[in-house]
Amino acid sequence: MRIAVTGSTGQLGRAVTAAARADGHEVLGLARTEAEPCDLTDRSTVDTRLRAWAPDLVVHAAGWTDVDGCERDPGTAQVLNVAVTVLVADAARRAGAHLVYVSTNHVFDGEADRPAQETDPTSARSAYGRSKRDGELVAGDLATVVRTAWLVSRQRPNLVAAILDAASRPGPLRFVTDEIAQPTLVDDLAPVLLRLGTERRSGTWHAVNEGPSSAHELAREVLVAAGDDPRRVQPITAADLPERVAPRPRNGVLDTRHLREDGGGGLPHHRDQLRALVEDLRSR
Ligand SMILES: NC(=O)c1ccc[n+]([C@@H]2O[C@H](COP(=O)([O-])OP(=O)(O)OC[C@H]3O[C@@H](n4cnc5c(N)ncnc54)[C@H](OP(=O)(O)O)[C@@H]3O)[C@@H](O)[C@H]2O)c1
């Protein structure tokens, strides 16, 4: 199959590219920092590149993921997360390709006392969450929309890397206890995106690793995996971080039953690969 991957230089795009190539697919990477650069805000470039290459599947993993940056500049968030999705979806449609759009748990306000299901009403509280929800809507009814959370990988920046960077400095680490979500390894997520995409499974799916955690709990796990003392991690609350301008979901946990009961199965516990990821990040 011919698979175009937007955001191919990002955390998730790289993993999707690697997984697709390992499965024997041909891959076209679209990003500004690719060898042949592609600015996805440029309609004629997106159209020309996708039309000429004629993919069977487009995995749209590009986006602006700086949650506070989006809050400060919601206009740019709309351009990069919505207008770009319109262009990519239009070009995919014209090429006859199926579209996978990657979304987020920030489409929910996180005030529920249970994990959010795909069918729950959305209620984003941040400019990032609203732009990603708008992106879901413009992706179109036939698209596969996959909501995920707290992506971690060998590529910086991400939460596990931030924890290791903090641990490399002397003194205590401070991480939040009152926001939870499922940390998700891009290498576990990428095959799920490819399966749902190649099978053209339209609709919305929640795909995250098992194991809801706060950043505080994850930091303790990371320190243990790194052979460090988890007691260095001190608990703080979201209110202790006034420099963060965008609200985050308090309960950002996604219900994954739909994916787990679908036949292809869900993602493993994040802890399964955490030690390998920590070792990899520390060796860089
Ligand atoms: N990170 C998370 O924790 C998280 C959680 C839930 C959902 N998501 C979603 O998952 C997706 C992937 O996230 P990620 O963490 O892999 O993001 P990332 O590492 O920040 O990568 C973003 C990618 O988008 C590309 N991009 C941005 N603007 C572009 C433009 N104008 N033209 C071309 N390419 C552009 C970047 O490439 P260049 O800079 O080279 O152009 C880069 O390859 C996003 O849609 C995000 O909303 C992420």
Ligand as a Chemical Component Dictionary entry (heavy atoms), coordinates in Angstrom:
data_LIG
# 
_chem_comp.id                   LIG 
_chem_comp.type                 NON-POLYMER 
_chem_comp.pdbx_formal_charge   0 
_chem_comp.three_letter_code    LIG 
# 
loop_
_chem_comp_atom.comp_id 
_chem_comp_atom.atom_id 
_chem_comp_atom.alt_atom_id 
_chem_comp_atom.type_symbol 
_chem_comp_atom.charge 
_chem_comp_atom.model_Cartn_x 
_chem_comp_atom.model_Cartn_y 
_chem_comp_atom.model_Cartn_z 
_chem_comp_atom.pdbx_ordinal 
LIG N1  N1  N 0  2.171  14.945 21.902 1  
LIG C1  C1  C 0  1.139  14.505 22.576 2  
LIG O1  O1  O 0  1.219  14.269 23.795 3  
LIG C2  C2  C 0  -0.191 14.273 21.890 4  
LIG C3  C3  C 0  -1.280 13.793 22.635 5  
LIG C4  C4  C 0  -2.499 13.571 21.992 6  
LIG C5  C5  C 0  -2.612 13.792 20.627 7  
LIG N2  N2  N 1  -1.547 14.268 19.930 8  
LIG C6  C6  C 0  -1.693 14.504 18.491 9  
LIG O2  O2  O 0  -0.848 13.597 17.816 10 
LIG C7  C7  C 0  -0.316 14.208 16.651 11 
LIG C8  C8  C 0  1.197  14.024 16.622 12 
LIG O3  O3  O 0  1.770  14.617 17.783 13 
LIG P1  P1  P 0  3.363  14.611 17.987 14 
LIG O4  O4  O 0  3.624  14.648 19.444 15 
LIG O5  O5  O -1 3.971  13.542 17.150 16 
LIG O6  O6  O 0  3.725  16.039 17.382 17 
LIG P2  P2  P 0  5.158  16.677 17.120 18 
LIG O7  O7  O 0  6.238  15.767 17.586 19 
LIG O8  O8  O 0  5.111  18.066 17.640 20 
LIG O9  O9  O 0  5.247  16.716 15.529 21 
LIG C9  C9  C 0  4.439  17.605 14.789 22 
LIG C10 C10 C 0  4.708  17.365 13.322 23 
LIG O10 O10 O 0  3.865  18.266 12.567 24 
LIG C11 C11 C 0  4.658  18.839 11.557 25 
LIG N3  N3  N 0  4.144  20.149 11.178 26 
LIG C12 C12 C 0  3.701  21.137 11.992 27 
LIG N4  N4  N 0  3.327  22.199 11.269 28 
LIG C13 C13 C 0  3.542  21.873 9.969  29 
LIG C14 C14 C 0  3.379  22.556 8.729  30 
LIG N5  N5  N 0  2.896  23.801 8.646  31 
LIG N6  N6  N 0  3.715  21.912 7.589  32 
LIG C15 C15 C 0  4.230  20.665 7.637  33 
LIG N7  N7  N 0  4.403  19.972 8.758  34 
LIG C16 C16 C 0  4.067  20.578 9.910  35 
LIG C17 C17 C 0  6.063  18.939 12.171 36 
LIG O11 O11 O 0  7.042  18.927 11.167 37 
LIG P3  P3  P 0  7.943  20.162 10.753 38 
LIG O12 O12 O 0  8.152  21.008 11.954 39 
LIG O13 O13 O 0  9.164  19.507 10.212 40 
LIG O14 O14 O 0  7.160  20.825 9.672  41 
LIG C18 C18 C 0  6.142  17.615 12.914 42 
LIG O15 O15 O 0  6.563  16.599 12.027 43 
LIG C19 C19 C 0  -0.802 15.664 16.669 44 
LIG O16 O16 O 0  -1.918 15.784 15.815 45 
LIG C20 C20 C 0  -1.246 15.903 18.095 46 
LIG O17 O17 O 0  -2.294 16.842 18.188 47 
LIG C21 C21 C 0  -0.333 14.493 20.518 48 
# 
loop_
_chem_comp_bond.comp_id 
_chem_comp_bond.atom_id_1 
_chem_comp_bond.atom_id_2 
_chem_comp_bond.value_order 
_chem_comp_bond.pdbx_ordinal 
LIG N1  C1  SING 1  
LIG C1  O1  DOUB 2  
LIG C1  C2  SING 3  
LIG C2  C3  SING 4  
LIG C2  C21 DOUB 5  
LIG C3  C4  DOUB 6  
LIG C4  C5  SING 7  
LIG C5  N2  DOUB 8  
LIG N2  C6  SING 9  
LIG N2  C21 SING 10 
LIG C6  O2  SING 11 
LIG C6  C20 SING 12 
LIG O2  C7  SING 13 
LIG C7  C8  SING 14 
LIG C7  C19 SING 15 
LIG C8  O3  SING 16 
LIG O3  P1  SING 17 
LIG P1  O4  DOUB 18 
LIG P1  O5  SING 19 
LIG P1  O6  SING 20 
LIG O6  P2  SING 21 
LIG P2  O7  DOUB 22 
LIG P2  O8  SING 23 
LIG P2  O9  SING 24 
LIG O9  C9  SING 25 
LIG C9  C10 SING 26 
LIG C10 O10 SING 27 
LIG C10 C18 SING 28 
LIG O10 C11 SING 29 
LIG C11 N3  SING 30 
LIG C11 C17 SING 31 
LIG N3  C12 SING 32 
LIG N3  C16 SING 33 
LIG C12 N4  DOUB 34 
LIG N4  C13 SING 35 
LIG C13 C14 SING 36 
LIG C13 C16 DOUB 37 
LIG C14 N5  SING 38 
LIG C14 N6  DOUB 39 
LIG N6  C15 SING 40 
LIG C15 N7  DOUB 41 
LIG N7  C16 SING 42 
LIG C17 O11 SING 43 
LIG C17 C18 SING 44 
LIG O11 P3  SING 45 
LIG P3  O12 DOUB 46 
LIG P3  O13 SING 47 
LIG P3  O14 SING 48 
LIG C18 O15 SING 49 
LIG C19 O16 SING 50 
LIG C19 C20 SING 51 
LIG C20 O17 SING 52 
# 
